[in-house]
Amino acid sequence: MRIALFLVLACALHAQMPCDRLASLTRSNATISAADVRAATQTVPAHCRIAATLRPSADSQIEIEVWMPAASWNGKFEAVGNGGWAGSIGFDAMSAALREGYATASTDTGHKSSETPGASFALGHPEKLIDFGYRAVHEMTVAAKKLIETYYGSAPRLAYWNSCSNGGRQGLMEAQRYPQDFDGIVAGAPASNWTGRAMGSLWVAQIVHRDDAAYIPPAKYPLLNTAALGACDALDGVTDGVIEDPRRCKFDPSTLLCAGGDAPGCLTAQQVESARKIYARAIDPATRTEFYPGLAPGSELGWATYGGPRPFAIGNDYARFVLTRDPASDYLKLNIPTLAVDAVRLDNGTTNALTPDLRAFIAHGGKLIQYHGWSDPQIPPMHSVNYYNSVVEAMGGTKAIEASYRLFMVPGMQHCGGGPGTNQFNAMAALERWRESGVAPASIPAAHVTNNRVDRTRPLCPFPLTAHYTGNGSTSDAANFTCRE
């Protein structure tokens, strides 16, 4: 009798609450504006949708949405992030998580991109910059977990973060600031060095716009890319249109120097100099601090991001609305090396997710997979390598972190995808297997697809390992590659 009564009580405690009743929930500094059941469509299953506004400061207005499957919940929570300066909720990424059975959430980080484009929201509003930098995601996570527990009658058994670009930065920030929030994090191409990426992009813009002769027209990007591949593609023993490890590449753009005047198939002396500087590290001469790690050989087809007719908008907005606080600031007149060093100090960890001490996250049982395309033209891939190396140093060596944190550099992949490399892979599946079954990712299967057909597979290797051809079989088959130094 007592057992039967206990079971009845247990079922009651874990009964699913009607979605509309969640609208009546109260929480300090939070308002629920919508709580309704959304019917299944061709893209998402039926779910309970919650829209809420969080106000952790007097100047905060953080909008979030939480979606919870009406049936077949997998018992887990997957939060997703934003690109750029955020300003909108990631509905597409939420839909993907929902289709996989997760409860999911996303936030606009406290401002609307349609109302305050770029970083203009931060001018005169330091609390809103804090919301964007780290607070909004944490507040969203706390609120979402509570809503999920109330709706289902039980808390999610595991919480995951899965996002790229600024979303990758948000994931690293969570691991550093709020190590209890997530059990596993996928941080793709993280803009973790937010100030460095901004100032580096303006450094390149200054290089190519110092005068008209220094500008490299986009029509010449394929010329540079072909030459870089010609110099470095075969260094790994396989000629496949991809540079496996661009750090080994010593391509000199002077091989393209025009014999006479400017022509489509060559570079002028000024253009050669510009290309050299785009590839090269840049260091503040006063402090000997690196402020730009260079773009990798193989990234040339995307050089318009930093080197196009106008400066990279995210970087220019950072300089105008956050660093100088002067919307009329002219990027061509900025002393980038000095300002880049000042920016790190002034930011003080608000947007930069560079803290190397991950002990608390690891002690919590957290697993972190970071990935970055070597051909990324928007966030220099060396930012990820530099952060990884800083963690290795701070934590006492590779052996101290490899059971919890692994970095996967993706040869030939551009920003969060695209490019000639094997750019399709499931980092989330590798993370779940690691966190839930204890199987660490010795490699991640990856593929390249052309016209809906897989034409190449390759293992992605945990840094600093790279994929090496065994010498037998097709070079388009991952089975014929191993990960080694």
TIPATOR-204486 format. One line per 2 residues: number of its first residue (from 0); their letters; for each residue x, y, z of C-alpha. Coordinates in steps of 0.02 Angstrom, whole numbers, plus 50000, padded with zeros to 5 digits. Each point is the difference from the previous one (the first is absolute). Layout:
! residues N
NUM	A	X:Y:Z ~ ... .
//
This chain:
! residues 485
0	MR	50000:50000:50000 ~ 50139:50119:50046 .
2	IA	50093:49957:49841 ~ 49845:50032:49896 .
4	LF	49971:50167:50088 ~ 50183:50048:49970 .
6	LV	49983:49963:49815 ~ 49842:50104:49988 .
8	LA	50086:50146:50086 ~ 50154:49981:49890 .
10	CA	49895:50004:49843 ~ 49910:50155:50063 .
12	LH	50162:50087:50039 ~ 50067:49966:49825 .
14	AQ	49840:50031:49903 ~ 50013:50116:49851 .
16	MP	49925:50171:50035 ~ 49885:50073:49866 .
18	CD	50100:50123:49896 ~ 49881:50146:50022 .
20	RL	50015:49990:50189 ~ 50183:50049:49987 .
22	AS	49944:50176:49956 ~ 49950:50026:50182 .
24	LT	50173:49961:50067 ~ 50089:50144:50085 .
26	RS	50186:50027:50018 ~ 50092:50153:50059 .
28	NA	50053:50112:49856 ~ 49912:49890:49872 .
30	TI	49837:50011:49903 ~ 49920:49861:49897 .
32	SA	49912:50076:49851 ~ 49943:49841:49913 .
34	AD	49971:49818:50046 ~ 49912:49899:49868 .
36	VR	50003:49834:49910 ~ 50061:50008:49821 .
38	AA	49934:49866:49884 ~ 50120:49893:49900 .
40	TQ	50056:50065:49830 ~ 50109:49930:49863 .
42	TV	50153:50071:50089 ~ 49965:49979:50186 .
44	PA	49901:49881:50112 ~ 49863:50061:50116 .
46	HC	50071:50094:50147 ~ 49966:50115:50145 .
48	RI	50067:50173:49958 ~ 50047:50123:50136 .
50	AA	50049:50180:49962 ~ 50069:50101:50145 .
52	TL	50095:50159:50040 ~ 50136:50002:50131 .
54	RP	50060:50158:50088 ~ 50151:49961:50110 .
56	SA	50049:50185:49998 ~ 49903:50162:49989 .
58	DS	50056:50019:49819 ~ 49974:49818:49947 .
60	QI	49864:49935:49886 ~ 50053:49825:49952 .
62	EI	49875:49906:49894 ~ 50006:49811:50000 .
64	EV	49899:49857:49930 ~ 49992:49825:50071 .
66	WM	49926:49858:49897 ~ 49957:49832:50079 .
68	PA	49942:49847:49901 ~ 49819:49957:50036 .
70	AS	50047:49817:49984 ~ 50156:49892:49988 .
72	WN	50113:50116:50099 ~ 50173:49922:50010 .
74	GK	50023:50067:50176 ~ 50136:50122:49948 .
76	FE	50020:50187:49971 ~ 50095:50075:49852 .
78	AV	50026:50188:49999 ~ 50055:50091:49843 .
80	GN	50083:50167:49970 ~ 50020:50142:49878 .
82	GG	50114:50069:49865 ~ 50074:50174:49989 .
84	WA	49933:50126:50123 ~ 49847:49887:50029 .
86	GS	49838:50100:50015 ~ 49884:49859:49950 .
88	IG	49948:49828:50064 ~ 50073:49849:49909 .
90	FD	49839:49920:49941 ~ 50081:49892:49866 .
92	AM	50123:49923:50122 ~ 49860:49977:50127 .
94	SA	49898:49909:49868 ~ 50144:49882:49966 .
96	AL	50018:49961:50186 ~ 49813:49975:50020 .
98	RE	49996:49876:49856 ~ 50129:49896:50094 .
100	GY	49889:49992:50154 ~ 50086:50132:50107 .
102	AT	49921:50138:50099 ~ 50087:50154:49933 .
104	AS	50023:50186:50030 ~ 50078:50153:49922 .
106	TD	50012:50186:50038 ~ 50022:50164:49907 .
108	TG	50129:50045:50137 ~ 49906:50158:50048 .
110	HK	49977:50103:49843 ~ 49915:49995:49830 .
112	SS	50111:50005:49845 ~ 49856:50075:49902 .
114	ET	49992:50147:50120 ~ 50183:50023:50046 .
116	PG	50107:49929:49860 ~ 50175:49944:50037 .
118	AS	50071:50055:50167 ~ 49905:50164:50012 .
120	FA	49898:49924:50142 ~ 50155:50008:50111 .
122	LG	50033:50186:49984 ~ 49958:50076:50168 .
124	HP	49930:49834:50062 ~ 50137:49901:50090 .
126	EK	49872:49881:50077 ~ 49940:49951:49827 .
128	LI	50179:49962:49949 ~ 50015:49888:50153 .
130	DF	49838:49914:49950 ~ 50071:49970:49826 .
132	GY	50169:49948:50066 ~ 49947:49865:50123 .
134	RA	49851:50037:50111 ~ 49857:49969:49879 .
136	VH	50050:49821:49959 ~ 50022:49956:50183 .
138	EM	49833:50078:50051 ~ 49914:49912:49855 .
140	TV	50076:49834:50052 ~ 49943:50015:50181 .
142	AA	49824:50051:49947 ~ 49987:49865:49867 .
144	KK	50050:49861:50119 ~ 49870:50057:50125 .
146	LI	49864:50006:49866 ~ 50047:49828:49937 .
148	ET	49994:49927:50175 ~ 49831:50080:50033 .
150	YY	49925:49943:49835 ~ 50058:49820:50005 .
152	GS	50005:49977:50188 ~ 50185:49956:49993 .
154	AP	50158:50096:49959 ~ 50098:49962:49842 .
156	RL	50124:49862:50038 ~ 50133:50084:49894 .
158	AY	50025:50174:49928 ~ 50096:50034:49840 .
160	WN	50057:50155:49906 ~ 50021:49989:49811 .
162	SC	50043:50151:49894 ~ 50128:50081:49885 .
164	SN	50086:50170:49976 ~ 49937:50120:50133 .
166	GG	49904:49848:50061 ~ 50166:49911:50021 .
168	RQ	50062:50148:50103 ~ 49843:49989:50105 .
170	GL	50035:49816:50031 ~ 50178:50031:50058 .
172	ME	49939:50144:50109 ~ 49878:49881:50084 .
174	AQ	50137:49874:50036 ~ 50109:50137:50073 .
176	RY	49873:50104:50099 ~ 49858:49880:50038 .
178	PQ	50076:49825:50000 ~ 49844:49922:50078 .
180	DF	49882:50056:49861 ~ 50044:49866:49871 .
182	DG	50059:49821:50002 ~ 50066:50009:49823 .
184	IV	50044:50141:49881 ~ 50030:50004:49813 .
186	AG	50090:50164:49960 ~ 50022:50021:49813 .
188	AP	50117:50131:49926 ~ 49986:50101:50161 .
190	AS	50021:50188:49992 ~ 50078:49981:50172 .
192	NW	50127:50138:49970 ~ 49863:50125:49961 .
194	TG	50109:50154:50014 ~ 50143:49918:49905 .
196	RA	49889:49947:49856 ~ 49929:50177:49989 .
198	MG	50167:50088:50001 ~ 50081:49872:49886 .
200	SL	49863:50027:49871 ~ 50031:50188:50003 .
202	WV	50187:49969:49987 ~ 49970:49908:49835 .
204	AQ	49879:50135:49942 ~ 50136:50130:50031 .
206	IV	50126:49895:49904 ~ 49896:49987:49842 .
208	HR	49932:50177:50007 ~ 50158:50095:50046 .
210	DD	49998:50052:49817 ~ 49913:49941:49843 .
212	AA	50152:49902:49941 ~ 50000:49890:50156 .
214	YI	49825:49933:49970 ~ 49987:49820:49939 .
216	PP	49848:49985:49888 ~ 49891:49847:50037 .
218	AK	50031:49938:49823 ~ 50178:49960:50056 .
220	YP	49952:49896:50152 ~ 49990:49839:49896 .
222	LL	50174:50039:49934 ~ 50069:50006:50177 .
224	NT	49902:49846:50053 ~ 50063:49896:49853 .
226	AA	50180:50053:50034 ~ 49986:49962:50187 .
228	LG	49930:49828:49963 ~ 50136:49971:49872 .
230	AC	50132:50038:50131 ~ 49925:49906:50148 .
232	DA	49860:49880:49952 ~ 50118:49851:49977 .
234	LD	50093:50025:50165 ~ 49892:49866:50082 .
236	GV	50035:49876:49861 ~ 49829:50020:49918 .
238	TD	49955:50125:49865 ~ 49815:50032:50029 .
240	GV	49972:50189:49991 ~ 50017:50017:50190 .
242	IE	50144:50055:50111 ~ 49998:49879:50147 .
244	DP	50101:50109:50120 ~ 50027:50179:49938 .
246	RR	50127:50032:50137 ~ 50123:49898:49897 .
248	CK	49965:50103:49844 ~ 50137:50124:49950 .
250	FD	49914:50073:49847 ~ 50076:50163:49939 .
252	PS	49880:50107:49897 ~ 50148:50082:49913 .
254	TL	49997:49850:49882 ~ 49851:50087:49921 .
256	LC	50090:50167:49974 ~ 49961:50080:49833 .
258	AG	50147:50010:49881 ~ 49934:50162:49929 .
260	GD	49846:50102:50042 ~ 49843:49941:50089 .
262	AP	49912:49854:49915 ~ 49862:49875:50046 .
264	GC	50120:49854:50021 ~ 50124:50079:50119 .
266	LT	50019:50115:50150 ~ 50081:50171:50004 .
268	AQ	50137:50032:50127 ~ 49876:50093:50111 .
270	QV	49875:49856:49990 ~ 50137:49875:50043 .
272	ES	50040:50103:50155 ~ 49817:50005:50049 .
274	AR	49983:49812:49981 ~ 50155:49969:50106 .
276	KI	49929:50106:50141 ~ 49831:49912:49992 .
278	YA	50086:49832:50026 ~ 50121:50064:50132 .
280	RA	49987:50019:50189 ~ 49996:50181:50058 .
282	ID	50077:50053:50166 ~ 49987:50161:50097 .
284	PA	50180:50064:50000 ~ 49983:50081:50172 .
286	TR	49935:49849:50097 ~ 50054:49859:49882 .
288	TE	49820:49939:50010 ~ 49923:49911:49851 .
290	FY	49839:50085:49948 ~ 49971:49912:49832 .
292	PG	50053:49819:49967 ~ 49980:50009:49811 .
294	LA	49881:49908:49885 ~ 50054:49827:49947 .
296	PG	50055:49951:49825 ~ 49847:49923:49919 .
298	SE	49881:50136:50061 ~ 50027:50117:49852 .
300	LG	49831:49974:49917 ~ 49920:50082:50152 .
302	WA	50116:50149:50016 ~ 49863:50122:49956 .
304	TY	49939:49978:50180 ~ 50145:50101:50067 .
306	GG	50076:50071:49841 ~ 49848:50050:49898 .
308	PR	49944:50176:49953 ~ 49939:50035:50178 .
310	PF	50069:49947:50169 ~ 49928:49847:50086 .
312	AI	49839:50067:50078 ~ 50014:49907:50166 .
314	GN	50176:50067:50027 ~ 49960:50176:49945 .
316	DY	49846:50006:50112 ~ 50104:49942:50147 .
318	AR	50124:50142:49971 ~ 49864:50131:49979 .
320	FV	49872:49954:50132 ~ 50101:49907:50133 .
322	LT	50183:50046:49994 ~ 50005:50183:49946 .
324	RD	49815:50033:50037 ~ 50001:50113:49848 .
326	PA	49878:49949:49862 ~ 50093:50114:49879 .
328	SD	50168:49917:50035 ~ 50102:49968:49841 .
330	YL	50085:49830:50002 ~ 50139:50065:49885 .
332	KL	50055:50122:50135 ~ 50009:49875:50144 .
334	NI	50166:49943:50074 ~ 49952:49817:49995 .
336	PT	50150:49922:50091 ~ 49979:50115:50151 .
338	LA	49811:49993:50001 ~ 50001:49811:49987 .
340	VD	50096:49988:50163 ~ 49889:50131:50083 .
342	AV	49845:49906:49941 ~ 50046:49842:50097 .
344	RL	50024:50102:50159 ~ 49840:50099:49979 .
346	DN	49897:49847:49955 ~ 50057:49911:50159 .
348	GT	49916:49838:49949 ~ 49832:50073:49952 .
350	TN	50005:49936:49821 ~ 50168:49910:49996 .
352	AL	49983:49818:50052 ~ 50185:49970:50027 .
354	TP	50013:49937:50179 ~ 50106:49841:49987 .
356	DL	49955:49925:50168 ~ 49866:49868:49967 .
358	RA	50023:49906:50163 ~ 49825:50034:50065 .
360	FI	49918:49946:49837 ~ 50103:49840:49996 .
362	AH	49964:49965:50184 ~ 49815:50014:49959 .
364	GG	50023:49859:49875 ~ 49987:50116:49851 .
366	KL	50061:49951:49826 ~ 50052:50130:49872 .
368	IQ	50021:49975:49813 ~ 50066:50151:49907 .
370	YH	50020:50001:49811 ~ 50062:50127:49874 .
372	GW	50026:50002:49812 ~ 50178:50032:49945 .
374	SD	49935:50101:49852 ~ 49889:50113:50107 .
376	PQ	50017:50179:49933 ~ 49892:50080:50135 .
378	IP	50073:49935:50164 ~ 50185:49961:49981 .
380	PM	50019:49814:50040 ~ 50156:50036:50103 .
382	HS	49885:50080:50128 ~ 49939:49825:50041 .
384	VN	50175:49927:50000 ~ 50062:50139:50113 .
386	YY	49858:49974:50123 ~ 50025:49812:50003 .
388	NS	50186:50023:50032 ~ 49963:50122:50141 .
390	VV	49888:49870:50083 ~ 50134:49866:49980 .
392	EA	50126:50115:50084 ~ 49884:50055:50139 .
394	MG	49938:49825:50039 ~ 50169:49914:50000 .
396	GT	50013:49917:49831 ~ 49898:49906:49870 .
398	KA	49977:49846:50110 ~ 49913:50108:50131 .
400	IE	49862:50055:49880 ~ 49980:49868:49866 .
402	AS	49870:49906:50102 ~ 49888:50154:49998 .
404	YR	50050:50122:49862 ~ 50049:49969:49819 .
406	LF	50026:50116:49854 ~ 49968:49943:49821 .
408	MV	50073:50106:49860 ~ 49911:49969:49835 .
410	PG	50111:50010:49845 ~ 49923:50098:49858 .
412	MQ	49843:50052:50095 ~ 49947:50182:49998 .
414	HC	49900:50090:50135 ~ 49889:49871:50088 .
416	GG	49986:49900:49838 ~ 50029:50008:49814 .
418	GP	50164:49987:49907 ~ 50087:49855:49911 .
420	GT	50038:49902:50159 ~ 49897:49867:50088 .
422	NQ	49884:50127:50080 ~ 49851:49891:50047 .
424	FN	50012:49912:50168 ~ 49900:49973:50158 .
426	AM	50095:50075:50146 ~ 49845:49988:50110 .
428	AA	49990:49811:49978 ~ 50184:49985:50046 .
430	LE	49971:50109:50153 ~ 49851:49898:50061 .
432	RW	50092:49836:49977 ~ 50145:50073:50100 .
434	RE	49894:50072:50140 ~ 49873:49860:50014 .
436	SG	50102:49845:49956 ~ 50175:50053:50044 .
438	VA	50065:49974:49823 ~ 50121:50140:49962 .
440	PA	50006:50055:49817 ~ 50165:49932:49932 .
442	SI	49938:50074:49836 ~ 49837:50066:49926 .
444	PA	49937:49932:49833 ~ 49981:50139:49872 .
446	AH	49943:50010:49820 ~ 50001:50117:49852 .
448	VT	49843:50003:49893 ~ 49980:50061:49821 .
450	NN	49829:50002:49917 ~ 49926:49899:50144 .
452	RV	50132:49864:49980 ~ 50139:49959:50122 .
454	DR	50161:50012:49900 ~ 50127:49994:50142 .
456	TR	50010:49943:50180 ~ 50138:50035:50123 .
458	PL	50027:49987:50188 ~ 50010:50163:50096 .
460	CP	50141:49980:50125 ~ 50017:50074:50173 .
462	FP	50129:50138:49997 ~ 50149:49992:49984 .
464	LT	49977:49836:49905 ~ 49965:50005:49813 .
466	AH	49932:49873:49876 ~ 50135:49901:49909 .
468	YT	49975:49891:49847 ~ 50051:49819:50031 .
470	GN	50062:49983:49821 ~ 49869:49872:49949 .
472	GS	49828:50020:49923 ~ 49902:50151:49945 .
474	TS	50052:50169:50070 ~ 49814:50045:50004 .
476	DA	49963:49864:50129 ~ 50021:50039:50186 .
478	AN	50042:49817:50031 ~ 50168:50029:49920 .
480	FT	50054:50138:50121 ~ 50062:49998:50178 .
482	CR	50018:50139:50128 ~ 50179:50029:50058 .
484	E	50128:50135:50034 .
//
